[in-house]
Amino acid sequence: MNEIPKTLNSFKFCILCAVSLLPLVHSKYLFYGTIVHRTLVFWVLVSILYAYHLGYIRKKSILSFSLLDIALISYTLVRLIADLLGDNSNNSFWSNFNRNMGFVNWGYVVLFYFAVKSIQLTNSQKYLLSLLILIGALLTSIWGIKDAGNMIDSRLTGFLSNPMHASFYLTSSLLFITFVVCQYKFKYWYLPVVYALLATILIYSMLLTNSRAGLLSLFAGFAVFSCHSIRSKSGRKYLAIFMIMIIALGGIGYVISNYLDIDLSKIQNRYFSNWYASVSSSTRLVLWKTITSNLDNIPLTGLGEGNFNTFYIQNYNDSLNGSGDWYDSSHNIVLDQLVNFGWPGLALYLCILTIASINLFKSYINKNSIESLLGLSLLFTYIVFMFFGFDSLISLIIFSIIMAISDSHITKGTIEIDIEKNRNFIKLAPIICAISITGTLLISYNGLTNLRLLTKAANSNNLSEKILLFENAYNQSLIGKGDIALEYVLQKDFILNSGIGIDEKNHYYNSVSQMLTDYSQNYGKDYKLINLHAFLEFGYGHFEKALSLMKSLHDVASTRMINNIDYAVMTYQSGNKTDASEMFLSLFRQKKAAALARLTFIKLLLADNKVNEAIPLFDDFTPDDLIVHFDDILNICSENNFYDLFYSLMKKVMSPRYFHLLNKLSKENMEKWAELAQASGNYNQVYSVVSIKSGNTLLDPKTGNFYSKSDSIHVVRLIAKIHSRQENYLSINQIELLRKN
């Protein structure tokens, strides 16, 4: 291994410190501001690093490649082939704004790995780096807790764009901090207290992300790290102290959450409810089954990165109905590798993980290296997390650091290249340096410029300016052409509902149609854009073209519920009501499509004043349907004064057999129902709402009756007050007050 010049090593360390603070790069004023800025800053930092590095190449330098290096390089070549030959090469190579995870980004991640693995850090540098990681994690936690307290976001994201990725970042940061504590070997008495406090904050923040993948990965990482503590008596003692303090501080966190008015019930329900039965978990399982059932439809080289939605639509089946509208990931890294890069890509990816695991395990066993234990813990955390998730820039940076740690103890490469025998490389170094940094700066400038154009275009109220900005952003952009086209077509409602003249509206239509056509012809089909294009044509009264586009989606995924309902609605509103009725009737026969299709058809009929045709359709709603679509059904009944109808529907759910379903109604839903009950003047309706409101304390769920006669008398008195206007139901927040009176 070549000795690294001290100046170069220090420069690499500075870049590494800058990268550790990347999660703080954030802009809430731009589209995708938490993703694009961070990614482009990373590219620039890596380019500057290599531009500086090439200046230190010596004639006698030897390029040494380990087995892991060879696997990574081979995997990168397979990715390049898959992205170039894939379904949308532009998206795969440059990516979109929404993810910024194309081949170019992966190339910078690999370069970062090669730079990091050769850094030789002193203990003081390790502690400083960990301090910066801690600062980033704490600021992310504090920002996220603040937003959760203000109810800005029900799931903590901090400065990151996704709660799942925030959970992985916080867990990984905690492992880095634990590594530093282990390095100190508990020399200072206050260290366990400080560590427990910091650990509690990060764990509490991680729990607020509501990410079950994050929770599992946290257990996985610390299960590995705890092995080191268990091996010694003092380690077991401090491990026990840490656990006691974290539990104690967790209680303080609970009190603080109440002060911040953070609703922990949703968090508890998500973590402790039936995981298999939850929508996100069941959707993952259905997606995984869809992939494993359609392996023959995956090309040898895959579809290329960012094209999972193509596979999703083209292999759509009825079991996916109700799972969501669009997916760009299976939420499983192994299956994503298979779809994106084919069998060769998956095989090489698994080889990389296997080689890294073996390297880290050997190093820890043979040398008792805590650094190797950190790498092993992070690797297990990453693997468990990615079994339910997908990569982001932050997770890829952590991945490259894991790989660098696993390879840092390899002293002799599998392949070695003597640069002295390749003098042309030395001559080309300045040129490579110039091209590298110039190219990166130009790409980054292009990305930031067009992101700002996109944001300005979307927010502009001047139509001529809006059109010009969108067109310029699209034509100039290397990254995110699909995102620009998407945001442009989403301006449809703003244009059609504004008071501008027909010429201006047609100007917008011609411009966006040309952009959508160009994207489809040059970059491949984007089914989301096709769907939105159909709505654009329909909004402009081009019914035949709109129905043709919807039919093209139907032909690809004939059982897709959302698309077929949209298709039926367009058919009905275009005047062909007989065919539309038949389409809806066929949807009623599809179990997962029936309730939503029936609800949609009811709205259409009521809008046409066909009340007599709409009312009978309510009878087929099951108790589960009534709870799932409670808001829509209640609003329909409220707007049309169908008070008795709503009460008769909800009596299905109030029967002892289905009483448990009422627990799924939120406080807001109950308040809406209470308002409707009061408006109805129906004594029984009000009685039912009050009874259900008190159901957890006063009613027997098996019978639906009150536990005691005195409780029933209290409720009846309350109802009498409500009907006499002496009391407003909405002011009664705690039914337990009844007992005190």
Residue, then its C-alpha position, 0 to 999 in steps of 0.5 A: m500500500n502506498e504511503i499517502p503524503k501528509t498534505l493529501n491525507s489532511f485534504k482528504f480528511c477535510i473533504l470527508c468532514a464536509v461530506s459528513l455535514l451533507p445532510l444539513v444541505h437543505s432548501k425548502y424554497l425549491f422543488y426537491g431542494t433537499i435532494v438536488h442541492r445535496t447531491l450536486v454539492f457531493w459531486v463537486l466535493v468529490s471532483i475537487l478531491y480527485a483534482y487535488h489527488l491527481g496532482y500527487i501521482r508519482k512515477k513509482s506509485i502503484l495502483s492496487f486493487s483488492l477483490l472488493d475493488i474489482a467487484l465494485i468496478s465490475y458491478t459499476l460496468v454492469r450498471l452502466i450497460a443496464d442504464l444505457l440499454g434500459d427503458n429510459s437511458n436519460n433517466s437512468f444515466w442522469s436521473n430525475f430531480n426527485r431521486n438524483m440516483g442515476f449512474v452519474n451519481w453512482g460513479y461519484v459514490v464509487l470514486f468517494y469509496f476509493a478516496v475514503k479507503s486510503i485515508q489514514l486517520t489519527n484518533s483525534q481526527k476520528y473524534l472530530l469527524s464523529l463530533l461533526i456527525l453528531i452535530g448533523a444528527l442532533l440538528t436533524s433531530i431537533w429540526g424534525i422534533k420541532d416540525a413534529g411538535n408543530m404538526i408540520d409533518s406527522r413523521l419526522t424527516g428533519f432535513l431529509s426528504n423521506p422519514m425512512h431515510a432519516s431513520f437510517y441516517l440517525t441510526s447510523s450516526l448513533l453507531f458512529i458515536t458508539f464507536v467513539v465511546c468504545q474507543y475511549k474505553f470509558k476513561y471518563w465518568y461522565l461519558p456514559v451519561v452524555y452518551a445515554l442522553l445523546a442516544t436517547i435524543l437520536i433514538y427518540s427522533m428515530l422513533l418519530t420517523n415511524s419507520r419500522a425498517g429503521l427500528l429493525s435496522l437499529f436492533a440489528g446494528f446494536a445487536v452486533f455492536s453489543c457483542h463487543s461489550i458482552r465480551s468483557k465484564s466492564g463492558r457488560k456493566y456499562l451496557a447495563i448502565f446505558m440501557i437503564m439511563i436510556i430507559a429513564l431518559g426515554g420517560i423524560g422524552y415522553v413527558i417532553s412529547n406531551y409538552l410539544d403536543i406530539d401525538l404518540s398514539k399514531i407512532q405506537n399503533r404503527y410500531f406495535s400493530n399487526w405489521y403484516a396487516s398494515v397497508s405499507s407492509s402488505t403492499r411490499l409483500v404484493l410487490w415482491k410477489t409480483i416480481t418473483s412471479n414475473l422473473d421471465n419479464i425482466p431483461l438479462t441486463g435489467l430495465g435500468e435505474g429509475n424504471f421500476n414503474t415500467f415493470y410495475i405497470q407492465n406486470y400489473n395484476d389484480s392483487l396490486n389494486g389498493s396498493g397505490d398509484w405509482y411505484d419507483s421501487s419495490h422497497n427491497i434492495v435485492l429485488d430492485q437490483l434484479v429489476n434495474f440491473g438484471w441477474p448479473g447486477l444482482a449477483l455482483y451486488l451480493c458478491i460485494l456485500t459478501i466480500a465486505s462481510i468476510n473482510l470485516f468479520k476476519s478483521y474483528i476476530n483476528k485484530n479485535s478491531i473496534e473499527s471493523l466492528l463499527g463497519l460490521s454493525l453498519l453493514f448489518t444495519y444497512i442490509v436489514f434496512m434495505f430489505f424494506g427500503f431503497d437507497s438515497l444519497i446519504s445511504l450510499i455515502i454510508f455504504s461507501i464508508i462501510m466498504a472503505i472500512s472493510d477494505s482498509h486493512i487489506t495490505k496487498g491487492t489482487i491486481e496491482i498496476d505499476i504507474e511507472k510502466n504507464r507514463n502516458f497516464i501521468k501525462l494525462a493526469p492534468i487533462i483528466c483533472a481539468i475535465s473532471i472538475t470542469g464537467t462536474l461544475l457544469i453539470s451542477y450549474n445546469g442542475l441548479t439553474n434548471l431547478r430554479l427555473l422549474t421552481k420559478a415557473a411553477n410559482s409564476n402567475n404570468l402565463s407567458e413567463k410560465i410557459l417560457l420558463f418551463e420550456n427553457a428548463y426542459n430544453q436545457s436540462l440534463i437532469g430531471k426532464g421527466d420532473i419538468a414535464l410532470e410539473y408542467v402538465l400539472q399546471k393544467d388546472f391553474i390554466l383552465n380555471s383562470g380567467i385568461g383568454i382562449d388564445e393563451k390557454n391554447h398556447y399552453y396546450n400546444s406547448v405542454s403537448q409538444m413537451l409530452t410528445d418529445y419526452s415520449q418519443n425520445y426518452g421512453k414511455d412514462y405511464k404517469l405522464i400518459n395518465l396526466h396527458a389524458f386528463l389534459e386532453f379531457g380538460y380541453g374537451h378533446f374527449e376522443k384523444a383523452l379516451s385513446l390515451m386512457k385506453s392505451l394504459h388500460d391495454v397495458a394494465s387491464t386490471r388496474m383499478i385507478n386507471n379503469i375508474d378514471y377511464a370510466v369517469m371520462t367515458y361518462q363525462s364525455g357523454n357515453k353514459t351507457d358504456a360508462s355504466e357497463m364499465f362501472l358494473s364490471l368494476f363492482r365485480q372486482k373485490k378491491a375495486a368495488a367500493l371506490a368505483r361505487l363511490t365514484f359512480i354515486k358522485l357522478l349520478l348525484a351530479d346528474n341529479k339521478v338520486n333514485e339511481a344513486i341511493p340503491l348503490f349505498d346498500d352494497f357498502t360493507p362495514d369495512d368499506l364504510i370505515v375506509h371511505f368514511d369521509d367521502i360517504l359522510n360528505i356526500c350524505s351531509e351535502n345532500n341531506f341524506y341524514d337518515l341514510f347515513y345513520s342506517l349505513m353506520k348501524k351496520v358498523m355499530s352492530p356488536r360484530y363490527f363494533h371494533l371497526l369504529n376504533k379506526l375512526s379518527k377524532e376528526n371523523m368523530e367530530k364530523w359525524a357529531e356535526l351531522a348528527q346535530a344537523s339531522g335532529n335525529y335523537n338516535q343518531v346523536y345517541s349513537v355518536v355519544s355512545i361511540k365517543s364513550g365506547n372505550t370506557l362505557l360500552d361493552p364491545k361484545t354487546g354494544n350496551f352500557y356496562s352499567k345503568s348509571d353510565s347509560i343515564h349519564v349519556v341520556r342526560l347529556i343527549a337531552k341537554i344537546h337536543s335542548r341546546q343547553e350543551n354543544y356536543l363538540s365541547i365535550n372532549q372527555i366523556e369521563l366527566l360524565r361520571k364526575n357529575 
